[in-house]
Amino acid sequence: MGKQNRPLEFVEKTWNDIERFKEQKDKDLREALVSYAIMQISMCKKGIQVWSNAKECFNKIEKLGAQTLPLFCFQCY
């Protein structure tokens, strides 16, 4: 009787391993996608800051006139 149950035990253990692997895969994928989303948000915030600084610089240039352009651009950064 014990030898007949071995294949069933093997199948059960294998099935459990497969299910555990699928759960771990889903967890790992979720973590990777969340990390990617957080990184994208961070990069977008940095991009917005850079463009805001550039816009501010261009607005100052526009107010001061084209004569101060070469000197002024170096002062923005």
N, C-alpha and C positions, 0 to 999 in steps of 0.2 A: 504494500500500500504506500509506503514512503517514497518509493521510486516513481510511482505514478504521479505523485503530487509535485515532484521536482520541476517538471516543465511548466506547470501552472504557477509555481512560486517564481520561476525565472521570468515568466511573462508579466506577472504582477510587479516584480521589482523593476523590470525594464520599463514597463508602462509608467510607474512612479518616477523613474529617472527622466523619462521623456517629458512628463508633465512639469517636473521641477525645472528642467532645462528651458522649457517654453516660458515659464513664469520668470525665470532669471533673465532670459532674452528680452522679454517685454519690459522688465524693470530697468535693464541696462539701456534699452532704446529710449525709454521715457527720460532717464537721467541725461542721456546724451542730447536729446532734443531740448530739454529744459535749459541745459548749459548753453547750447547754441542760441536759443532765444534770448537768454540773459546777455550773452556776448553781443548779439545783434543790437539789442536795446542800448547797451553801453556804447557801441560804435556809432549808432545814430545820434546819441546825445552829444558825443564828441564832435561829430560832423556838424550838428546844429550850432554848437559853440564856435567852431571855426568859421562857419558862414556868417554867424552873427557878428563876430569880430571883424570879418572882412567888410560886411555891410556898414558897420559903424565907421570903419576906416574910409570907405568910399564916400559916405555921407559927409565926413569931415573934409575930404578932398574937394568935394563939390562946393562946400561952403567957402573954402579958402581960395579956390580958384586954381587954374591949371599951372600957374607960375610956381607954386610950392610943391608940385607933384613929386619930383625926384627926392627931395629931402624928406618930405612928409611920409612917404611910404615906408621908409626905414624906421620911422618913429612908431608906427603902428604895431610892429612886432618886436 
